[in-house]
C-alpha cells in the first residue's frame, strides 16, 4: 500500500482527468469505477482489469484486497477522494480499470443496437438490462461514451459482461445480409406484446430519446415493432422501451 496526500500528485490529477475527459479515457484505455459495491464487483469478476485503487484513510475496505491489489492501492484523505469522484455522494473507494479491447462484430444469436442514445443513465440502465436479458452484444452508434462515470455506475457492474461494439448502419447492413433480423422500435410498428415473438437472430434497434431511430435504419428494418400505449402517453424513455422489448423477444 501507498499513501497520497497532495492534490497535485500525478496519480490524483490523472484519476480526475479520467473521470471528466473522454479523450483521456480513450487515449489511455482506462476509466473510473466508483463506490464500494461496484469496485467489489470488479474485484470479483474483473480483478485483472484494475490498475489502481484509491481507498479513504481509515476505511475497512482494504480487508477486501489481496496482496496483488494491495500493491496497487493508495490510501488518501477523504477530501482527495472526493476530488477524484464524479458522484455527488461521498465515496469510500475509487478504482481505475482498463477498458476492454474494442469488441469485434462477431455476435451471438441476438444483439442490441443503440442509435444516438445520449443520456448516461439510460445507457447504463440499458447495458445492465441487456446483460440480464441475454443481449450482451451491444452495438453503439453515436451514443454517449459507455465509460462515462454515470454510465458505469448505472450498469451496476454489468459492463464487465457486455461486449460493446462501435458500429454504424453499414454494420447493420452487413449483419442483415448474414441473416440477422433487424427489428426497429418505432411507434408505427406492430404491437410487440400481442403474441410471442420469434425471429431468427434478432437485432433490436433503439433510437435517440429526442429524435427516435434514424430514417435510414428504419428503412433497413426487417420489421418495425412497438409497445402499446394508453392515448395519454406518447412514448416511454429509451431504457424502459429497450427493457420491455428485449424481454418480449427473450
Backbone bond lengths (Angstrom), bond angles and torsions (degrees), N, CA, C in turn:
res aa  C-N    CA-C-N  psi(-1)  N-CA   C-N-CA  omega(-1)  CA-C   N-CA-C  phi
1 X - - - 1.471 - - 1.520 109.99 -
2 X 1.325 114.08 155.26 1.455 120.51 179.79 1.536 107.70 -131.95
3 X 1.317 115.93 160.31 1.462 120.33 177.42 1.521 109.98 -118.49
4 X 1.332 116.03 139.58 1.464 122.11 175.85 1.515 108.63 -126.86
5 X 1.332 116.44 141.11 1.464 118.65 -179.41 1.520 114.07 -136.73
6 X 1.336 116.83 -6.31 1.468 119.72 -176.72 1.521 111.16 -105.70
7 X 1.329 116.15 135.30 1.472 119.13 179.15 1.521 112.24 -76.29
8 X 1.341 116.46 -3.79 1.470 119.40 175.58 1.530 111.48 -101.01
9 X 1.328 116.80 2.08 1.458 119.60 176.99 1.530 109.23 -58.15
10 X 1.317 116.09 138.68 1.473 119.96 -173.98 1.529 112.44 -61.67
11 X 1.318 118.11 -31.64 1.461 120.26 179.73 1.529 111.14 -71.54
12 X 1.315 116.94 -37.53 1.465 120.90 176.66 1.529 109.89 -66.89
13 X 1.325 116.00 -45.43 1.471 120.98 -179.89 1.526 110.42 -61.70
14 X 1.322 116.71 -43.06 1.466 121.16 -179.97 1.523 111.81 -64.61
15 X 1.333 116.48 -44.04 1.467 120.02 179.92 1.517 110.92 -61.73
16 X 1.331 116.79 -40.81 1.464 120.94 178.27 1.525 110.56 -62.74
17 X 1.315 117.90 -41.10 1.469 121.38 178.49 1.529 110.91 -64.63
18 X 1.321 116.61 -39.52 1.468 119.55 179.17 1.521 110.99 -58.29
19 X 1.331 115.76 -41.81 1.454 119.38 -178.36 1.514 113.52 -67.76
20 X 1.321 117.18 -31.08 1.457 119.58 -172.01 1.509 116.87 -107.60
21 X 1.332 117.69 -5.85 1.462 118.93 -171.26 1.534 111.57 -134.57
22 X 1.323 116.21 112.64 1.470 121.23 178.50 1.524 111.08 -60.38
23 X 1.328 117.05 -37.69 1.462 120.56 -179.31 1.519 110.77 -60.24
24 X 1.339 116.87 -41.42 1.460 120.51 178.24 1.524 110.61 -65.74
25 X 1.333 116.58 -40.87 1.470 120.09 178.03 1.518 111.12 -62.51
26 X 1.333 116.30 -45.34 1.464 120.40 -178.90 1.529 111.49 -65.69
27 X 1.332 115.84 -41.73 1.460 120.99 -176.70 1.524 111.72 -64.88
28 X 1.340 116.16 -38.42 1.459 120.65 -174.40 1.529 113.94 -102.47
29 X 1.332 116.21 -9.23 1.460 119.30 178.75 1.516 113.69 64.74
30 X 1.341 116.25 34.10 1.464 121.17 -179.80 1.529 110.17 -135.89
31 X 1.326 116.62 165.56 1.463 121.60 179.62 1.518 109.58 -155.69
32 X 1.342 116.23 167.68 1.461 121.58 -179.09 1.520 111.58 -91.36
33 X 1.329 114.85 143.16 1.463 123.08 173.01 1.528 106.16 -123.13
34 X 1.338 116.77 116.53 1.462 120.63 -171.89 1.521 112.75 -110.91
35 X 1.327 115.89 136.99 1.458 120.55 171.00 1.517 113.64 101.51
36 X 1.332 115.41 150.44 1.463 121.79 -175.76 1.518 111.82 -59.04
37 X 1.317 117.05 -50.02 1.464 120.34 -175.11 1.520 112.03 -62.16
38 X 1.325 115.84 -44.87 1.465 119.43 -176.02 1.527 111.21 -70.10
39 X 1.328 117.03 -41.12 1.466 119.37 178.82 1.529 110.05 -64.72
40 X 1.334 117.45 -37.74 1.471 120.31 176.12 1.532 111.07 -60.13
41 X 1.345 117.15 -38.90 1.463 120.54 177.76 1.522 111.01 -61.80
42 X 1.333 116.03 -41.47 1.464 119.40 179.07 1.529 111.17 -68.46
43 X 1.327 117.12 -37.49 1.464 119.95 176.66 1.525 110.10 -63.45
44 X 1.315 116.64 -39.72 1.467 121.22 -178.02 1.521 112.72 -71.08
45 X 1.334 116.45 -43.14 1.464 119.91 -170.65 1.530 114.63 -111.37
46 X 1.318 118.43 -19.09 1.470 120.01 -174.59 1.521 110.97 -144.95
47 X 1.332 115.33 43.67 1.463 119.88 -175.97 1.523 112.47 -56.75
48 X 1.332 115.76 -36.30 1.452 119.60 -178.81 1.509 114.22 -66.55
49 X 1.333 116.78 -15.33 1.463 120.58 -179.72 1.529 112.55 -87.16
50 X 1.321 117.94 -7.85 1.463 121.13 -177.00 1.524 109.67 -86.09
51 X 1.333 116.40 124.72 1.463 119.98 -179.96 1.525 112.82 -103.81
52 X 1.337 118.43 -25.73 1.465 122.28 177.69 1.525 109.51 -153.04
53 X 1.341 116.08 151.19 1.457 122.07 175.06 1.521 108.42 -133.85
54 X 1.326 115.63 130.86 1.465 121.86 176.24 1.525 107.80 -109.68
55 X 1.319 116.55 119.98 1.459 121.61 -176.59 1.522 109.53 -118.97
56 X 1.309 115.85 135.91 1.458 121.06 179.88 1.524 110.62 -64.14
57 X 1.306 115.47 136.47 1.465 121.70 178.46 1.532 110.54 -53.97
58 X 1.322 116.50 127.47 1.460 121.25 179.01 1.511 114.48 91.41
59 X 1.334 117.90 -5.59 1.460 121.03 -178.35 1.525 111.08 -73.06
60 X 1.316 115.55 144.53 1.465 120.89 176.39 1.532 111.41 -81.62
61 X 1.325 117.03 0.35 1.467 119.77 -176.76 1.517 112.00 -60.16
62 X 1.311 118.23 -27.84 1.470 120.47 -178.05 1.530 111.49 -60.36
63 X 1.334 116.93 -19.23 1.469 119.90 177.93 1.531 111.52 -65.82
64 X 1.343 117.20 -18.55 1.465 121.99 179.20 1.525 113.00 -83.94
65 X 1.323 117.11 -2.77 1.455 120.37 -168.87 1.518 112.37 -106.12
66 X 1.327 116.04 133.88 1.455 120.51 174.62 1.529 109.50 -85.53
67 X 1.334 116.39 177.99 1.465 119.77 -174.92 1.521 112.44 -60.49
68 X 1.332 116.27 -37.64 1.461 119.93 -179.60 1.530 111.05 -62.43
69 X 1.343 116.31 -43.37 1.456 120.08 179.63 1.534 111.87 -73.71
70 X 1.325 116.72 -32.83 1.469 119.31 178.57 1.532 110.95 -60.94
71 X 1.326 116.40 -32.07 1.473 120.04 178.07 1.533 111.64 -65.95
72 X 1.357 116.01 -21.92 1.467 120.91 -178.71 1.532 112.08 -102.54
73 X 1.326 116.72 8.19 1.460 120.97 -171.05 1.530 111.70 -100.27
74 X 1.349 114.17 139.39 1.462 121.36 179.66 1.525 108.79 -123.69
75 X 1.314 116.71 123.51 1.459 121.90 176.85 1.525 107.81 -87.00
76 X 1.334 116.67 125.01 1.466 121.00 -175.86 1.526 110.45 -132.99
77 X 1.335 118.02 151.26 1.467 119.48 174.83 1.528 110.82 -67.32
78 X 1.320 116.78 157.69 1.471 121.34 -173.31 1.520 112.07 -58.99
79 X 1.355 117.91 -36.89 1.466 118.44 -176.73 1.525 111.55 -67.31
80 X 1.340 117.76 -29.26 1.461 120.00 176.86 1.528 111.04 -75.27
81 X 1.324 115.98 -37.16 1.460 119.34 178.13 1.526 110.21 -62.01
82 X 1.316 116.66 -40.48 1.464 119.96 -179.92 1.522 111.75 -72.10
83 X 1.333 116.53 -22.71 1.471 119.69 174.65 1.526 110.33 -66.54
84 X 1.339 116.11 -35.45 1.463 120.87 178.45 1.523 111.10 -75.54
85 X 1.337 116.15 -38.64 1.466 121.80 -168.55 1.525 112.97 -63.63
86 X 1.325 114.52 144.47 1.459 121.59 171.56 1.526 110.73 -91.73
87 X 1.332 116.44 -34.16 1.465 121.53 -177.38 1.528 111.01 -65.91
88 X 1.339 115.84 147.28 1.461 121.12 179.32 1.527 111.44 -72.29
89 X 1.322 116.80 -34.69 1.462 120.27 -179.21 1.521 109.96 -78.88
90 X 1.336 118.15 145.57 1.476 120.99 -178.70 1.523 112.00 -57.99
91 X 1.316 115.81 140.01 1.457 121.95 179.67 1.529 109.91 -110.08
92 X 1.327 116.36 142.72 1.461 121.75 178.96 1.517 112.00 -94.82
93 X 1.328 115.46 -24.06 1.460 120.34 -178.91 1.529 109.25 -151.58
94 X 1.331 115.91 141.33 1.465 123.40 175.87 1.521 107.20 -136.93
95 X 1.317 116.17 135.46 1.466 120.08 178.57 1.519 110.22 -119.19
96 X 1.312 115.25 156.52 1.466 121.80 168.87 1.523 106.77 -105.84
97 X 1.334 115.85 125.21 1.464 120.89 -178.82 1.520 110.35 -119.99
98 X 1.316 115.20 154.91 1.463 120.94 178.89 1.524 109.80 -84.43
99 X 1.312 115.95 136.50 1.457 120.23 173.65 1.528 109.37 -66.88
100 X 1.331 114.87 150.15 1.454 118.43 173.64 1.526 109.09 -68.91
101 X 1.338 117.03 153.15 1.472 118.52 170.50 1.526 108.90 -56.92
102 X 1.300 116.24 146.88 1.458 120.11 -178.97 1.529 110.25 -53.13
103 X 1.321 115.13 128.66 1.460 120.10 -177.21 1.524 111.90 -61.77
104 X 1.307 115.65 143.84 1.456 120.72 175.67 1.525 108.82 -90.37
105 X 1.304 115.55 149.25 1.469 120.45 -178.54 1.526 110.54 -78.52
106 X 1.313 115.13 51.11 1.463 121.79 172.87 1.519 105.80 -112.99
107 X 1.317 116.29 107.40 1.454 120.94 -169.43 1.518 112.12 -105.17
108 X 1.336 113.73 161.81 1.450 120.05 171.09 1.515 110.07 -82.37
109 X 1.335 116.49 -146.65 1.467 119.10 -173.90 1.520 113.41 -85.86
110 X 1.337 117.87 -5.63 1.468 120.26 175.17 1.523 109.28 -157.40
111 X 1.339 115.16 156.62 1.461 120.10 -177.07 1.525 109.86 -152.35
112 X 1.322 114.61 165.61 1.461 122.52 177.01 1.521 108.09 -117.19
113 X 1.340 116.26 140.30 1.466 121.63 178.61 1.529 107.95 -123.18
114 X 1.328 116.80 121.47 1.465 121.54 -178.92 1.516 109.30 -108.58
115 X 1.327 115.08 116.00 1.461 121.94 -176.37 1.532 110.35 -102.09
116 X 1.341 116.51 102.00 1.472 123.29 173.19 1.536 112.71 60.68
117 X 1.324 118.05 33.16 1.465 121.29 175.64 1.527 107.51 -77.80
118 X 1.316 117.84 120.10 1.461 121.43 -167.99 1.521 115.62 -105.67
119 X 1.311 118.79 -25.58 1.463 119.97 -175.04 1.532 110.94 -72.67
120 X 1.348 118.90 121.37 1.466 120.84 -176.94 1.526 113.10 -59.11
121 X 1.348 116.69 -40.66 1.456 119.70 178.88 1.515 112.04 -62.73
122 X 1.330 116.60 -40.86 1.463 120.96 176.94 1.531 111.52 -63.15
123 X 1.335 116.49 -46.49 1.463 120.31 -179.58 1.532 110.40 -59.46
124 X 1.326 116.39 -46.98 1.459 120.13 -178.94 1.513 112.46 -62.70
125 X 1.340 116.32 -43.81 1.465 120.62 178.70 1.522 110.96 -64.64
126 X 1.325 116.63 -39.49 1.468 120.71 178.50 1.529 110.68 -62.85
127 X 1.324 117.55 -44.77 1.465 120.73 179.12 1.523 110.55 -60.54
128 X 1.330 116.40 -44.58 1.462 120.64 179.56 1.530 111.27 -60.79
129 X 1.332 116.10 -46.11 1.462 120.57 -179.43 1.519 111.27 -68.32
130 X 1.322 116.72 -39.25 1.462 120.82 -179.08 1.525 111.22 -61.05
131 X 1.316 116.89 -44.28 1.466 120.52 178.34 1.531 109.79 -62.61
132 X 1.341 116.60 -42.04 1.469 120.54 179.77 1.522 111.77 -64.82
133 X 1.333 116.68 -33.69 1.469 121.44 -176.06 1.531 113.07 -90.88
134 X 1.328 116.74 1.38 1.462 119.53 178.83 1.510 114.93 87.58
135 X 1.347 116.75 13.41 1.464 121.55 177.25 1.533 109.35 -103.67
136 X 1.329 116.43 54.84 1.468 120.24 -173.09 1.519 113.72 -71.22
137 X 1.338 117.47 -19.20 1.467 120.96 173.98 1.523 107.91 -84.18
138 X 1.338 116.29 113.27 1.462 120.88 -173.71 1.521 108.86 -124.72
139 X 1.333 115.53 116.21 1.465 121.57 -179.98 1.523 108.09 -94.44
140 X 1.320 116.22 127.80 1.469 122.55 -176.46 1.520 109.02 -112.20
141 X 1.330 116.75 129.37 1.467 120.90 176.59 1.528 109.77 -132.28
142 X 1.329 116.81 111.83 1.461 120.98 175.47 1.511 114.21 63.31
143 X 1.319 117.13 24.02 1.462 120.99 -176.79 1.525 111.12 -101.38
144 X 1.316 115.94 175.16 1.455 122.87 178.25 1.531 110.64 -56.74
145 X 1.325 117.07 146.00 1.461 122.76 177.92 1.529 110.27 -57.97
146 X 1.319 117.88 123.28 1.469 120.77 -176.86 1.524 112.04 -70.07
147 X 1.341 117.65 -14.78 1.468 120.49 178.31 1.528 112.38 -98.91
148 X 1.315 116.86 9.04 1.464 122.13 168.61 1.531 108.22 -56.65
149 X 1.343 118.09 140.02 1.467 121.39 -175.95 1.530 112.30 -55.75
150 X 1.325 117.03 -40.87 1.474 120.43 -178.89 1.527 110.96 -66.99
151 X 1.323 116.46 -37.57 1.464 120.01 177.27 1.527 109.84 -63.83
152 X 1.326 116.60 -49.38 1.463 120.95 -177.48 1.524 110.80 -59.04
153 X 1.334 117.05 -44.17 1.472 120.10 178.52 1.528 111.00 -61.88
154 X 1.332 116.38 -41.52 1.466 120.35 -176.95 1.521 112.81 -68.52
155 X 1.331 117.71 -24.41 1.465 119.48 178.14 1.530 111.65 -73.19
156 X 1.325 117.66 -17.39 1.472 122.27 -179.11 1.528 111.67 53.79
157 X 1.308 116.87 35.14 1.457 121.68 177.40 1.517 114.58 97.03
158 X 1.326 117.53 -12.48 1.472 119.81 -177.33 1.520 112.65 -64.65
159 X 1.326 117.35 -20.71 1.466 120.07 179.59 1.526 111.22 -60.75
160 X 1.333 116.55 -23.54 1.463 121.08 177.25 1.530 110.59 -59.48
161 X 1.330 116.35 -35.24 1.466 121.49 -171.87 1.528 113.34 -101.13
162 X 1.328 117.18 -2.26 1.469 120.42 -177.31 1.528 111.14 -87.68
163 X 1.319 115.46 141.09 1.467 121.84 172.80 1.522 107.10 -99.92
164 X 1.331 115.77 96.94 1.467 121.52 -175.66 1.526 109.38 -88.59
165 X 1.327 115.55 126.04 1.465 121.95 -177.50 1.524 108.49 -124.24
166 X 1.315 116.66 133.13 1.463 120.01 173.17 1.521 107.79 -90.52
167 X 1.339 116.24 126.61 1.458 118.10 -177.93 1.514 112.26 -163.08
168 X 1.318 116.77 144.87 1.459 121.53 -179.26 1.530 110.53 -105.93
169 X 1.310 116.00 -164.66 1.469 120.04 -176.70 1.531 112.10 -63.67
170 X 1.328 117.36 -26.34 1.473 119.35 178.47 1.527 110.54 -63.61
171 X 1.328 116.56 -35.75 1.454 119.80 176.22 1.526 110.42 -66.55
172 X 1.337 116.68 -40.92 1.469 120.10 177.35 1.531 110.79 -60.92
173 X 1.313 116.93 -41.78 1.470 120.70 178.73 1.525 110.66 -60.41
174 X 1.329 115.29 -42.81 1.459 119.50 179.72 1.524 111.22 -64.16
175 X 1.343 115.37 -42.70 1.463 119.49 -179.31 1.530 111.58 -66.94
176 X 1.335 116.13 -36.25 1.459 118.74 176.64 1.524 110.19 -63.24
177 X 1.327 116.41 -39.55 1.465 120.20 177.87 1.525 111.55 -65.60
178 X 1.343 116.42 -22.00 1.463 121.20 178.35 1.532 111.22 -92.81
179 X 1.335 115.37 15.93 1.478 122.45 174.32 1.525 114.86 77.20
180 X 1.316 116.94 23.10 1.457 119.24 166.44 1.527 108.49 -79.90
181 X 1.324 116.35 146.99 1.464 121.65 178.63 1.520 108.81 -95.42
182 X 1.326 117.09 120.37 1.454 121.86 -178.04 1.527 109.04 -90.61
183 X 1.329 116.34 109.10 1.467 122.35 -179.34 1.519 108.73 -108.40
184 X 1.315 116.38 121.82 1.467 121.55 -176.32 1.517 110.41 -110.73
185 X 1.334 115.27 125.79 1.465 120.08 176.03 1.522 108.98 -74.64
186 X 1.330 115.52 119.32 1.462 120.30 -177.55 1.529 108.80 -155.01
187 X 1.331 115.84 141.07 1.470 120.04 -176.23 1.521 112.75 -59.25
188 X 1.331 117.51 -24.87 1.463 120.73 -178.53 1.527 112.90 -86.86
189 X 1.322 117.06 0.17 1.454 120.84 -174.45 1.515 114.11 -80.10
190 X 1.327 115.94 174.95 1.459 122.46 177.32 1.524 110.64 -69.42
191 X 1.309 115.51 144.03 1.460 120.94 179.48 1.531 109.87 -60.80
192 X 1.333 115.41 116.65 1.460 119.94 -175.91 1.519 112.72 -77.13
193 X 1.328 118.16 -10.40 1.459 120.89 -174.28 1.524 113.55 -106.53
194 X 1.318 117.44 2.68 1.464 119.41 -176.44 1.526 112.39 -78.48
195 X 1.307 117.05 -23.11 1.460 120.01 178.50 1.524 108.30 -154.29
196 X 1.297 114.73 164.16 1.458 119.50 178.34 1.521 109.44 -64.57
197 X 1.329 115.89 125.38 1.455 119.82 -178.96 1.527 110.43 -83.55
198 X 1.294 116.29 139.27 1.457 120.60 177.09 1.522 108.90 -142.85
199 X 1.313 115.45 105.09 1.459 120.68 -179.82 1.527 108.74 -130.09
200 X 1.304 116.36 144.31 1.453 120.78 177.79 1.527 109.85 -75.76
201 X 1.312 116.32 124.48 1.472 122.21 175.87 1.535 112.71 46.91
202 X 1.331 118.16 63.56 1.466 120.06 -177.42 1.525 113.20 -72.46
203 X 1.318 115.53 140.63 1.464 122.53 167.45 1.524 106.20 -118.18
204 X 1.321 115.89 111.09 1.456 121.74 -178.43 1.524 109.85 -87.65
205 X 1.328 116.58 123.36 1.468 122.05 -177.51 1.529 110.29 -105.27
206 X 1.321 115.96 123.03 1.464 123.00 178.98 1.523 108.61 -115.16
207 X 1.327 116.51 131.69 1.458 120.46 -174.69 1.518 115.06 -96.77
208 X 1.303 114.34 175.96 1.458 124.06 178.65 1.521 112.14 -53.85
209 X 1.356 115.66 143.29 1.459 120.50 176.89 1.529 111.57 -60.06
210 X 1.328 115.94 -36.01 1.465 119.92 -175.22 1.523 113.18 -88.08
211 X 1.338 117.26 -36.08 1.466 120.16 -169.49 1.530 114.30 -120.04
212 X 1.320 117.33 -3.54 1.454 118.93 -177.90 1.518 111.87 73.40
213 X 1.307 115.58 -159.56 1.463 120.52 -177.20 1.525 110.15 -80.28
214 X 1.308 117.78 147.69 1.463 121.81 178.50 1.538 109.17 -65.70
215 X 1.335 118.02 138.66 1.471 120.71 -178.95 1.521 114.00 -54.67
216 X 1.336 117.84 -35.23 1.460 120.42 -179.70 1.529 111.61 -65.95
217 X 1.322 116.24 -35.44 1.466 120.03 177.72 1.525 109.44 -72.28
218 X 1.310 115.67 -39.61 1.466 119.81 177.76 1.523 110.87 -59.42
219 X 1.319 116.47 -40.43 1.472 120.44 179.03 1.522 111.96 -66.13
220 X 1.315 115.73 -30.13 1.454 121.19 -177.86 1.531 112.19 -78.11
221 X 1.311 117.26 -15.77 1.462 122.19 -171.57 1.524 113.09 -57.83
222 X 1.311 115.69 138.41 1.458 121.35 168.54 1.519 108.88 -71.42
223 X 1.330 115.31 -38.31 1.454 120.96 178.22 1.528 109.94 -155.94
224 X 1.342 115.46 142.01 1.467 121.37 172.44 1.520 108.01 -92.81
225 X 1.337 116.23 135.50 1.457 119.90 178.20 1.529 109.94 -128.58
226 X 1.313 116.35 153.53 1.459 120.50 -176.36 1.526 110.60 -141.38
227 X 1.326 114.68 168.26 1.461 122.84 175.64 1.525 107.21 -109.48
228 X 1.323 119.42 127.62 1.475 120.01 -179.52 1.529 111.17 -62.75
229 X 1.349 115.51 140.70 1.471 122.00 -177.85 1.518 110.59 -127.87
230 X 1.296 115.41 146.43 1.453 120.40 165.59 1.530 107.65 -66.44
231 X 1.320 117.75 147.58 1.463 121.20 -176.59 1.523 113.96 -57.92
232 X 1.319 116.99 -22.16 1.461 119.30 -177.42 1.520 112.76 -80.18
233 X 1.312 117.93 -10.87 1.464 122.07 -179.91 1.517 109.08 -121.22
234 X 1.325 116.47 125.35 1.462 120.38 -176.67 1.520 112.91 -85.65
235 X 1.342 116.77 -34.01 1.465 118.47 -175.27 1.527 110.58 -159.80
236 X 1.326 115.13 163.86 1.461 122.59 172.01 1.526 108.00 -107.60
237 X 1.339 116.26 160.38 1.465 115.41 178.19 1.521 110.29 -73.10
238 X 1.326 115.63 168.62 1.470 120.91 -170.84 1.525 111.94 -60.70
239 X 1.325 117.68 -39.95 1.463 120.66 -176.92 1.527 111.46 -66.68
240 X 1.341 116.70 -43.52 1.468 120.42 179.40 1.529 110.49 -66.03
241 X 1.326 116.08 -44.99 1.464 119.89 179.67 1.525 111.25 -59.53
242 X 1.341 115.87 -45.63 1.457 119.76 179.67 1.518 111.17 -60.68
243 X 1.346 117.14 -42.73 1.444 120.71 -178.24 1.540 111.94 -62.96
244 X 1.334 115.97 -48.12 1.470 120.09 -178.78 1.528 110.34 -60.34
245 X 1.323 116.63 -45.62 1.463 120.13 -175.47 1.525 112.72 -72.72
246 X 1.319 117.30 -36.80 1.472 119.08 177.61 1.511 110.80 -62.39
247 X 1.322 116.96 -42.44 1.462 119.13 -179.99 1.527 111.98 -73.09
248 X 1.334 116.80 -30.43 1.463 119.02 173.00 1.530 110.90 -62.81
249 X 1.329 115.54 -40.44 1.461 120.39 178.89 1.532 111.92 -73.50
250 X 1.325 116.05 -33.69 1.458 120.23 179.84 1.514 111.44 -63.80
